[in-house]
Amino acid sequence: MAEPREDMSAFESVTFFFNEVADQVGLDDQTREVLSGTYREIRVQIPLRRDNGSVETLYGYRVQHNGARGPYKGGVRYHPSADLDEVRALAALMTWKTAVADVPFGGAKGGIKVDPTALSLTEQERMTRRFMGQVSYIVGVNRDIMAPDMNTNAQTMAWMMDAYGQRAGHSPGIVTGKPVELGGSLGRDAATGRGVVMVTNEAVSDAGTSPDRLTMAVQGFGNVGSWTARLAAADGYRVVAVSDVGGAIHNPRGLNINDLMDHLRDSGSVAGYPDSEALTNEELLELDVDVLVPAALGEVITKSNADRIKAQWVAEGANHPVTPVADRMLVDNGVVVIPDILANAGGVTVSYFEWTQNIQQFSWEEDRVNAELGKHMRTAYQQVRDYGRARSCDLRHAAFAIAVERVATAAHLRGYV
């Protein structure tokens, strides 16, 4: 077995797990080469006219990794670190994530290298519309469907849908995660966090315990982290720590998440919440809790802090928050890592439901959305767990193995290899 390196790029990290599993499932060299690469990568120039009349040149990316199982599917993020390698890695993860969740999509991802907090709302709209215009030739309702990701939201998707529709006609299925008023799905906003909680519940149940006996810390309080905390608290977990870019807070007796949401709306950060002590994001990761949910940036658990992780379960709400070196250390230390391609697959699963509703022009009730999500997430978790038990491997390698086998089968049936 190859030894992982701590200095691997994001795409090298994802490919490392793929290559380990390719050996495990006996993938032939030709199929391995096809599945390890990307189908299409583009970089587009985005001249953005600022509100003061000046023009700033930005760059955006769209990477389509593999479409053997269906149209490409993946979010768009606005972040200063959004370079081609990161977007390529996230596109690959989407291929494996959609396969684990068993929804009929391939994997793609997009991004613009920008700090959106430095832009006004009108500047963000102009940038978004220009980006969609630049990539519109390679996307489509049955070709490549976009969704929100870091620093993008339902409003961003509305702008993208409108920009695409000006060229192709009304096409609500070109994006998911859009406002309900424009064809978005009920339950989509909470879906990723809900999926994290659903699979965590399955894992702790397998260990013979229940949420009301367990503590949880959530790093990151954006869409995924905040919904994870809210829904986990509703299920009985004692959420003792959360964090955002402003800092981390901790109360060993448990945080009142609904009250915290009010504080966040009023102040713009979880920092400064009464009846809590301040921590750093790094200190939060090392708290003595039962469940740790890294739901912020990638690669926050590394070789340098993996041995100090005290949680029994790490549920990856973010994409690749654990480096390959750290992953091996956590597993060796007996930590159960619920991998991102399983734990945070709730978002793309409900995106599939939204896309289906758009095609049918028929809306589902939220109870149906959540019930169908529960079926998908529990089935996916049980398949991964059973595969791991049968082959004596951890959940990440089991999830990757299932995903690679499914994508390879589709590629062979199509005649790609």
Backbone torsions as a table, in degrees:
resi	resn	phi	psi	omega
1	MET	NA	131.6	-178.6
2	ALA	-66.5	149.8	177.9
3	GLU	-92.4	128.4	178.1
4	PRO	-72.0	155.8	176.1
5	ARG	-112.6	147.6	179.8
6	GLU	-77.1	-18.6	-177.2
7	ASP	-95.3	16.2	179.2
8	MET	-69.0	146.5	174.1
9	SER	-71.5	170.5	-179.6
10	ALA	-58.5	-44.5	-178.9
11	PHE	-69.0	-37.1	176.8
12	GLU	-63.3	-35.4	179.2
13	SER	-64.9	-46.5	179.2
14	VAL	-63.9	-42.6	-178.9
15	THR	-67.6	-29.0	177.1
16	PHE	-59.5	-47.5	179.5
17	PHE	-65.8	-38.8	177.0
18	PHE	-59.2	-46.5	-177.4
19	ASN	-65.8	-37.3	176.5
20	GLU	-60.6	-43.3	-178.1
21	VAL	-74.0	-35.3	177.8
22	ALA	-58.5	-39.3	174.6
23	ASP	-64.6	-41.7	-176.5
24	GLN	-63.7	-40.3	-176.4
25	VAL	-94.0	0.8	176.2
26	GLY	71.8	40.0	-179.3
27	LEU	-70.1	133.6	179.4
28	ASP	-72.3	162.0	-172.4
29	ASP	-62.2	-38.7	-178.2
30	GLN	-66.3	-45.1	179.0
31	THR	-66.3	-39.6	178.2
32	ARG	-58.7	-43.3	-178.6
33	GLU	-65.0	-41.2	180.0
34	VAL	-65.3	-46.4	-174.0
35	LEU	-76.5	-21.1	-177.9
36	SER	-85.4	-15.3	-179.3
37	GLY	-100.4	-176.5	178.6
38	THR	-112.0	147.7	-178.7
39	TYR	-75.6	-44.7	-177.7
40	ARG	-149.7	138.4	175.9
41	GLU	-134.7	131.6	176.1
42	ILE	-132.6	147.2	170.6
43	ARG	-119.2	130.8	-177.6
44	VAL	-120.9	147.2	176.4
45	GLN	-89.6	135.6	-178.0
46	ILE	-126.2	91.6	174.0
47	PRO	-71.6	118.8	-176.4
48	LEU	-111.2	118.5	174.6
49	ARG	-81.7	118.2	-179.6
50	ARG	-77.7	165.9	-177.5
51	ASP	-62.5	-24.0	-179.8
52	ASN	-87.1	4.8	177.7
53	GLY	95.8	-15.6	178.6
54	SER	-74.1	161.9	179.4
55	VAL	-118.0	126.9	177.5
56	GLU	-113.6	132.7	-179.6
57	THR	-94.4	117.1	177.4
58	LEU	-109.8	167.5	177.8
59	TYR	-129.9	137.0	179.1
60	GLY	-123.1	164.0	-175.0
61	TYR	-138.0	147.9	166.2
62	ARG	-139.7	124.1	179.7
63	VAL	-118.9	126.3	175.0
64	GLN	-107.4	112.7	-172.0
65	HIS	-85.0	-56.4	-178.4
66	ASN	-155.3	134.3	-179.1
67	GLY	-121.7	25.5	-176.9
68	ALA	-64.1	-32.0	-175.0
69	ARG	-98.4	1.9	179.6
70	GLY	151.3	-173.3	179.5
71	PRO	-57.5	149.7	175.7
72	TYR	-63.4	145.8	-177.3
73	LYS	-145.1	132.4	177.4
74	GLY	174.9	155.7	-175.4
75	GLY	-77.4	176.4	174.8
76	VAL	-128.0	126.8	-179.3
77	ARG	-115.9	146.3	173.9
78	TYR	-112.4	111.4	-176.3
79	HIS	-162.5	147.5	179.4
80	PRO	-60.8	-23.3	-178.8
81	SER	-92.7	6.1	-175.9
82	ALA	-77.4	83.1	175.8
83	ASP	-106.0	-179.8	-174.1
84	LEU	-63.5	-39.1	-178.1
85	ASP	-64.8	-43.5	179.2
86	GLU	-64.1	-44.8	-179.4
87	VAL	-64.5	-37.9	176.8
88	ARG	-61.8	-43.1	179.3
89	ALA	-63.5	-43.8	-178.5
90	LEU	-68.6	-32.5	175.7
91	ALA	-64.6	-41.8	177.8
92	ALA	-62.9	-44.5	178.3
93	LEU	-58.8	-36.0	178.7
94	MET	-65.7	-36.0	176.3
95	THR	-59.1	-46.9	-177.9
96	TRP	-73.5	-33.7	-179.1
97	LYS	-66.6	-46.8	-180.0
98	THR	-65.2	-31.6	177.9
99	ALA	-70.9	-42.5	177.6
100	VAL	-62.2	-43.7	179.2
101	ALA	-73.1	-13.1	-180.0
102	ASP	59.3	46.3	170.2
103	VAL	-107.3	147.8	-168.5
104	PRO	-81.9	61.7	178.2
105	PHE	-129.9	161.5	166.2
106	GLY	-100.1	-162.7	-175.5
107	GLY	-120.4	134.9	175.4
108	ALA	-149.0	170.0	174.9
109	LYS	-160.5	154.7	177.9
110	GLY	-138.8	164.8	178.1
111	GLY	-170.5	157.6	171.0
112	ILE	-124.0	131.5	179.5
113	LYS	-79.7	95.4	-174.5
114	VAL	-162.0	153.0	170.4
115	ASP	-97.0	101.1	-174.4
116	PRO	-66.6	-21.0	179.9
117	THR	-69.4	-15.7	178.3
118	ALA	-88.8	-0.2	-177.8
119	LEU	-110.7	145.9	172.1
120	SER	-74.6	168.7	179.5
121	LEU	-62.4	-39.7	179.4
122	THR	-68.5	-34.6	176.0
123	GLU	-67.2	-40.3	176.5
124	GLN	-61.7	-39.5	178.8
125	GLU	-64.9	-46.1	179.6
126	ARG	-60.8	-42.9	179.0
127	MET	-61.7	-45.4	-177.7
128	THR	-63.0	-45.4	-179.7
129	ARG	-64.6	-39.8	178.5
130	ARG	-66.0	-40.9	178.5
131	PHE	-61.0	-47.3	179.8
132	MET	-61.7	-38.7	176.8
133	GLY	-62.1	-35.3	-178.6
134	GLN	-72.9	-31.7	-177.4
135	VAL	-104.0	1.2	-172.4
136	SER	-62.5	-20.1	-177.5
137	TYR	-77.0	-14.2	-178.9
138	ILE	-116.6	5.0	178.5
139	VAL	-115.5	169.0	179.8
140	GLY	170.5	163.8	-176.6
141	VAL	-59.0	-32.8	178.2
142	ASN	-112.7	17.1	-177.7
143	ARG	-123.9	-51.9	-178.2
144	ASP	-160.5	121.1	-174.0
145	ILE	-115.3	127.7	-177.4
146	MET	-92.9	168.1	-177.9
147	ALA	-157.2	167.6	177.2
148	PRO	-71.4	153.9	173.4
149	ASP	-147.2	-151.3	-176.2
150	MET	-59.3	125.2	177.4
151	ASN	66.4	17.0	169.4
152	THR	-125.0	160.3	-172.6
153	ASN	-153.3	-167.4	-177.9
154	ALA	-60.4	-38.0	178.1
155	GLN	-63.2	-41.6	177.0
156	THR	-57.9	-43.2	-179.5
157	MET	-66.6	-35.0	177.3
158	ALA	-62.3	-43.7	176.9
159	TRP	-62.3	-42.1	-179.9
160	MET	-64.3	-44.6	179.4
161	MET	-59.5	-43.7	-178.8
162	ASP	-67.4	-41.9	180.0
163	ALA	-63.1	-42.7	178.3
164	TYR	-67.5	-40.3	-178.6
165	GLY	-63.6	-27.6	177.8
166	GLN	-64.9	-23.6	177.9
167	ARG	-97.5	-38.1	-170.5
168	ALA	-111.1	-1.3	-173.7
169	GLY	89.4	169.3	-176.3
170	HIS	-55.6	117.2	-174.1
171	SER	-138.6	71.5	-177.6
172	PRO	-60.7	-27.4	-178.4
173	GLY	-75.8	1.2	179.4
174	ILE	-72.8	-22.6	176.5
175	VAL	-136.5	154.7	170.1
176	THR	-121.4	168.7	-175.7
177	GLY	77.1	19.9	-180.0
178	LYS	-89.1	172.0	-180.0
179	PRO	-60.3	144.4	178.9
180	VAL	-57.2	-34.5	-178.8
181	GLU	-64.7	-18.5	-180.0
182	LEU	-112.0	20.8	178.1
183	GLY	102.3	8.4	175.1
184	GLY	-70.5	163.6	-177.5
185	SER	-96.1	137.2	167.8
186	LEU	-58.5	140.7	178.7
187	GLY	86.6	-7.6	-177.5
188	ARG	-68.8	-37.5	-176.0
189	ASP	-60.3	-39.5	-177.1
190	ALA	-91.0	-3.7	-165.1
191	ALA	-61.9	-43.0	-177.3
192	THR	-66.2	-47.4	177.5
193	GLY	-63.1	-38.3	178.3
194	ARG	-63.0	-40.2	178.3
195	GLY	-64.8	-38.7	176.9
196	VAL	-58.1	-46.9	-178.2
197	VAL	-67.1	-39.8	-179.1
198	MET	-59.8	-47.7	-177.5
199	VAL	-74.3	-30.7	175.5
200	THR	-64.5	-41.0	176.2
201	ASN	-58.1	-41.2	178.9
202	GLU	-63.8	-42.9	-177.7
203	ALA	-65.8	-43.2	-178.3
204	VAL	-72.0	-30.8	175.6
205	SER	-64.9	-39.9	177.0
206	ASP	-60.9	-27.9	179.8
207	ALA	-85.9	2.1	176.7
208	GLY	80.8	23.7	178.5
209	THR	-128.9	-173.1	-176.0
210	SER	-143.6	157.5	-176.3
211	PRO	-55.2	-35.3	-175.2
212	ASP	-70.5	-4.0	175.6
213	ARG	-102.5	0.6	-166.8
214	LEU	-121.3	149.4	173.5
215	THR	-103.0	155.7	-177.4
216	MET	-141.7	143.8	170.9
217	ALA	-124.1	138.3	-177.2
218	VAL	-123.1	114.6	176.1
219	GLN	-91.7	118.2	-175.7
220	GLY	103.5	126.3	-177.2
221	PHE	-128.3	37.3	171.5
222	GLY	-81.5	-149.4	-178.1
223	ASN	-58.2	-51.9	-175.3
224	VAL	-67.6	-49.4	-176.4
225	GLY	-66.1	-41.2	-178.2
226	SER	-67.9	-41.7	177.4
227	TRP	-68.4	-36.9	176.0
228	THR	-59.4	-47.3	-178.8
229	ALA	-63.1	-45.2	-179.1
230	ARG	-62.2	-47.7	-176.2
231	LEU	-73.9	-33.8	176.5
232	ALA	-64.8	-43.8	178.6
233	ALA	-62.1	-39.2	178.6
234	ALA	-64.6	-29.9	178.8
235	ASP	-83.9	-5.7	175.2
236	GLY	114.5	-10.2	177.1
237	TYR	-63.7	145.6	173.3
238	ARG	-93.6	99.9	-178.9
239	VAL	-80.5	109.4	-171.5
240	VAL	-101.4	-13.1	-178.1
241	ALA	-155.3	141.0	173.6
242	VAL	-142.9	166.6	179.4
243	SER	-152.7	160.9	168.8
244	ASP	-145.0	-165.4	-175.8
245	VAL	-65.7	-19.3	179.2
246	GLY	-81.8	-12.8	-179.8
247	GLY	137.2	-175.0	-177.9
248	ALA	-120.4	152.3	176.8
249	ILE	-129.5	153.2	-174.5
250	HIS	-144.9	134.1	170.4
251	ASN	-142.2	110.3	-175.4
252	PRO	-63.2	-18.4	177.1
253	ARG	-80.9	-12.4	-178.8
254	GLY	110.6	143.5	178.8
255	LEU	-95.5	143.4	172.9
256	ASN	-83.4	99.0	-170.3
257	ILE	-66.3	-38.6	179.3
258	ASN	-63.6	-41.9	177.6
259	ASP	-66.3	-37.2	178.1
260	LEU	-63.1	-38.1	177.7
261	MET	-60.9	-38.9	176.7
262	ASP	-63.2	-43.3	177.9
263	HIS	-61.2	-41.6	180.0
264	LEU	-62.4	-43.9	179.4
265	ARG	-63.1	-36.6	-177.1
266	ASP	-77.6	-37.2	-171.9
267	SER	-107.4	-19.8	-178.9
268	GLY	88.7	-0.2	-179.9
269	SER	-156.1	156.4	173.7
270	VAL	-75.4	-19.4	-179.6
271	ALA	-59.8	142.1	179.0
272	GLY	84.9	6.9	179.3
273	TYR	-65.9	130.5	-179.0
274	PRO	-60.8	157.0	177.5
275	ASP	60.7	40.8	175.8
276	SER	-152.2	158.7	176.1
277	GLU	-106.3	149.2	-178.6
278	ALA	-81.5	140.2	174.4
279	LEU	-132.9	170.1	167.2
280	THR	-91.4	162.9	175.5
281	ASN	-60.0	-35.5	-179.5
282	GLU	-67.4	-40.6	179.0
283	GLU	-66.1	-34.8	178.3
284	LEU	-59.3	-41.9	-178.1
285	LEU	-60.0	-28.9	-173.7
286	GLU	-100.4	10.8	178.7
287	LEU	-65.0	153.6	177.4
288	ASP	-84.3	82.4	179.3
289	VAL	-125.1	167.2	179.5
290	ASP	-81.6	-42.2	-176.4
291	VAL	-123.7	129.0	175.7
292	LEU	-115.3	128.7	178.9
293	VAL	-118.4	97.0	171.8
294	PRO	-75.7	111.9	-173.8
295	ALA	-127.8	29.3	-179.1
296	ALA	-116.0	-114.5	-177.2
297	LEU	-87.4	169.9	176.1
298	GLY	-77.5	159.9	172.2
299	GLU	54.2	50.4	175.7
300	VAL	-96.0	-19.3	173.6
301	ILE	-107.7	115.1	-171.7
302	THR	-129.1	-177.0	177.2
303	LYS	-56.2	-32.2	-173.9
304	SER	-74.2	-23.5	-178.0
305	ASN	-126.2	-2.4	-175.5
306	ALA	-59.6	-38.4	-178.7
307	ASP	-70.9	-12.0	179.4
308	ARG	-99.9	1.9	176.3
309	ILE	-74.8	122.2	-175.8
310	LYS	-101.5	-10.4	-178.0
311	ALA	-64.9	149.4	175.5
312	GLN	-83.7	-30.6	178.3
313	TRP	-124.8	135.9	170.8
314	VAL	-119.1	112.4	179.8
315	ALA	-103.6	114.9	-171.8
316	GLU	-79.9	94.4	175.7
317	GLY	-75.6	-31.9	176.4
318	ALA	-87.3	170.9	174.6
319	ASN	-87.9	131.6	-177.1
320	HIS	37.6	58.6	177.3
321	PRO	-78.3	-10.0	-177.9
322	VAL	-118.5	126.3	178.1
323	THR	-71.7	158.3	178.6
324	PRO	-56.9	-39.0	177.8
325	VAL	-62.9	-47.7	-179.6
326	ALA	-65.2	-35.8	179.3
327	ASP	-59.9	-44.8	179.7
328	ARG	-65.3	-38.2	178.8
329	MET	-65.2	-43.1	179.9
330	LEU	-62.1	-46.0	-179.9
331	VAL	-62.1	-42.7	178.1
332	ASP	-62.2	-28.9	179.3
333	ASN	-86.7	4.0	176.7
334	GLY	85.4	10.6	178.0
335	VAL	-79.0	135.2	175.7
336	VAL	-89.2	111.7	179.4
337	VAL	-99.0	118.1	174.7
338	ILE	-91.1	108.4	-167.4
339	PRO	-69.8	156.9	-178.0
340	ASP	-57.7	-37.7	-176.6
341	ILE	-69.4	-9.3	170.8
342	LEU	-109.3	-50.9	-170.9
343	ALA	-63.4	-40.6	-176.4
344	ASN	-105.9	25.6	179.3
345	ALA	-79.0	-2.8	179.6
346	GLY	-62.5	-34.9	-179.0
347	GLY	-64.4	-49.0	-178.9
348	VAL	-71.2	-26.2	177.3
349	THR	-66.3	-46.8	178.3
350	VAL	-73.5	-26.0	170.5
351	SER	-61.1	-38.4	174.6
352	TYR	-61.6	-43.2	177.8
353	PHE	-61.8	-41.6	-180.0
354	GLU	-63.4	-46.1	178.5
355	TRP	-58.8	-43.0	178.3
356	THR	-62.4	-43.8	178.2
357	GLN	-62.0	-38.9	179.1
358	ASN	-65.0	-41.3	179.4
359	ILE	-65.3	-41.2	-179.4
360	GLN	-80.4	-16.9	-173.1
361	GLN	54.8	45.8	179.8
362	PHE	-143.7	125.1	-174.7
363	SER	-93.8	142.8	177.4
364	TRP	-94.8	151.8	170.0
365	GLU	-72.2	153.8	-176.9
366	GLU	-62.5	-35.6	178.7
367	ASP	-60.3	-37.8	179.2
368	ARG	-68.7	-42.2	178.4
369	VAL	-57.2	-49.0	-177.1
370	ASN	-67.9	-35.7	178.8
371	ALA	-67.0	-43.3	179.1
372	GLU	-66.7	-37.6	176.4
373	LEU	-61.0	-44.5	179.0
374	GLY	-58.3	-42.3	178.4
375	LYS	-60.7	-46.7	-178.4
376	HIS	-64.0	-46.9	-175.7
377	MET	-67.8	-42.5	179.5
378	ARG	-66.8	-41.0	178.2
379	THR	-62.8	-45.2	180.0
380	ALA	-61.7	-45.1	179.8
381	TYR	-61.2	-46.9	-177.0
382	GLN	-64.0	-37.5	177.7
383	GLN	-65.9	-41.7	178.7
384	VAL	-66.4	-45.7	179.6
385	ARG	-59.4	-47.8	-177.0
386	ASP	-65.7	-38.0	177.6
387	TYR	-62.8	-43.8	-179.7
388	GLY	-64.0	-42.3	178.8
389	ARG	-63.7	-41.6	-177.0
390	ALA	-67.8	-28.5	-175.7
391	ARG	-115.4	10.0	177.2
392	SER	53.1	50.4	176.5
393	CYS	-130.3	162.9	-178.1
394	ASP	-75.7	171.9	-174.2
395	LEU	-64.0	-36.0	-179.2
396	ARG	-64.4	-47.3	-179.3
397	HIS	-68.1	-33.0	175.9
398	ALA	-65.9	-43.4	-179.9
399	ALA	-64.6	-45.5	178.6
400	PHE	-63.0	-39.4	-179.2
401	ALA	-62.8	-46.1	177.9
402	ILE	-60.0	-45.8	-177.9
403	ALA	-63.7	-47.0	-177.9
404	VAL	-63.6	-41.3	178.7
405	GLU	-62.9	-40.8	-179.6
406	ARG	-67.5	-43.2	180.0
407	VAL	-69.0	-40.7	178.9
408	ALA	-62.0	-41.8	178.3
409	THR	-61.6	-44.3	178.2
410	ALA	-63.3	-40.9	179.0
411	ALA	-63.2	-40.8	178.8
412	HIS	-66.9	-42.5	-179.5
413	LEU	-63.8	-34.9	178.2
414	ARG	-74.8	-19.1	-177.4
415	GLY	88.9	18.0	176.6
416	TYR	-63.6	-39.3	-178.1
417	VAL	-135.5	NA	NA
